[in-house]
Structures are given as C-alpha cells and as structure tokens.
Amino acid sequence: MPRGASMPVLRAEQVRYRRFRPAVRAARARARDVACRWGLDELADDLESVIGELVTNAVVHGRAARGSRVAVTYYLINEGLRVEVRDWASGTPRVGQPTGPGDGIPESGRGLAMVRALSRRWGVTPRVIGKTVWCEMGVKRS
C-alpha cells in the first residue's frame, strides 16, 4: 500500500514516461483512460488536469540526469483514487505566488494551487534521489 494511503489498494497501475514535454500530453490521455476504465468517469476531467500539472512540474522543473523518467502510479482505493508522480530530479515543489502577463513574465505558479483545489489531500514525499508528489481524489458514492 502506498505510504499515507488511508484505505487498502483495490487496483494499481504504473506508467513510466521519458522526461520530456511530449510526455505531458501522453500522461493526460492515460489519466483519462484510467479513470474511464476504472469506472471513475466523474473524475476524468479533474484527473487529467491534475496529472497534466504534476507531470509538467516533473518534466520542466528540477535538474535530473539525461534520460531519466517520470513514473505515474494510479491506486484505486475505497474512497476514490490516489495518484503518485515520482521523479528523480532535484527540487521540492511548493504552491507558489501566481505570476501572469501583467507582471511582464510568463504565467506560472498556478499548477499546485489547482492540484490542491481538485484533490481531497495532496503532499510531497522526499526520496533519497528526487521526490513523489501525490494526491487523493474522492468520488461520490450513492
């Protein structure tokens, strides 16, 4: 069971991507696919957005060895879905102060705030090399 998960894992799937920008599009598509295959259609849009942000952070920020990978792991838990994005890059992500076109610099700093808003809870687990950024998304049970 992933560290910090509150319920037993019912199903798991991991995908590894090369650490380059086209991986973001592939990861977003896979996130939507996982949500639909696991019967979590109501999470598909939010999951796609969250994975897009987390994989973008893993690919764009931090320094990692050439050819390193980003691993995305999905866990189906009783309360919904837990996702982990693991990279082997330096740096610790933090919710930043948003910047935008009015500041004269490119827009940034909104990604983790969005992850926080779309998730029930989220966090960062430091590793000896790199880190894992994780979040849990709940589903409405009838």
N, C-alpha and C positions, 0 to 999 in steps of 0.2 A: 504494500500500500504506500502511496506517496506520502512523504513527510508532511504533516499538517492536515492531511485529509481527515474529515470527521466521520466518514462512513466507509464501509467496505467498498472496494472497487468491484463493479459488476462486469466491466469490459474495459479493455485498454487497447490503444493503437499508437504507434510512433512512426513518424516520418522524419527523415533527415534531408536537409537541403544544403546545397552549396551556399556559401556566404557571399551572395551577390544579388543585386537588385531584382533580377527577374524571379528570384525565389519568392518574393513577396506575393506576386500575382498567383503563383502556383499554390502557396500556402493558404491564401484566401479562398481559392477554389476548393481545396481539400477540406478546409474547415466547414464550408457549406455542405459538402458531400458527407462528411462525418455526421453533422447534425441531422441531415435528412435520413441517412441510413440507420441511425440510431433512434429514429422516431422523435427527434427534438427539433422539429421544423420551426417551432416558435422561437428557438434560439439562433436560427441560421443567420439572420441579418447581423445581430449583435456579435455572434461568434466570429463571423467573417471580419467585422470591423476590429475586434479585439486582436485577433491573430494577425491581421494586417499591421496594426500598430506595434505589436510585440516583435514580430519578425523584422519589420523595418528598423526598429531600435537595435536588434541584434546584428543586422547586416550593415547599417550605416554608422553606428556609434561604437566606440571602443576599438582597441587595437588587438588583432588576432593574427596568428600565423597564416600565411598564404595557404589557401586550400582548406582552411578549417570549415567546419559545418555548423549548422544550427539544427537542433533536434526539437521537434514539436511533438509532445505526447498528450493524448486525449485520454481522460479517465471518465467513464460513466459511473457515477456514484448515485446512491439513493436520492439525494437531494438535487441532482442535476448533473452538471458537467464540471470537471476540473481540467484545466489545460496548463501545461508547463512548456515554456520555451527556454531551452538550455543552449548557452553558447560558451565558447572558450575564450572570450575576449575580456580585456581589462575594462574597468569602469563599473560603476553602480548606478542604475537608473533611478531617477528621482522625479517626482512631479515638479515640473518647472514653472517658471513665470512665463506665461504665453507672450510671444512676440508676434508682430504682424507687419503687413505692408506699411502701416502708418509709422512704424518705428524705423523705416528705412532698411530693414533687414528681412530676410526670408521668414515666412511664417513657421513657427516651431513652438514646442513646449506644451502642446495640447494633447498629445497621444496618451500619456499615462493618466491624465485627468479623465479622459474618455474611458480608459480601461477601468478606472476606479468607479465611474458613474454607471457603467454597464455590468459590473460584477458585484456579487454579494460581498466578496472579500478578495484581496489580492496581496501579493508581497514579493519579496526578493530573497532568495536563499543563496548566500555566497558559497562558492566552491573553492577548492584549493586553486584551481585554474578556472576562471570565469564565474558564471552565476546561472541561476534558474529564476526566471520571472514566472510567477504562477497566478492564476485567478480561478475562482469558482463562480459559476453562473447557475442560478436556480431556475427550476421550472415550476409552473403552476400545476399542481395535481388536482384532478377533480374527484 
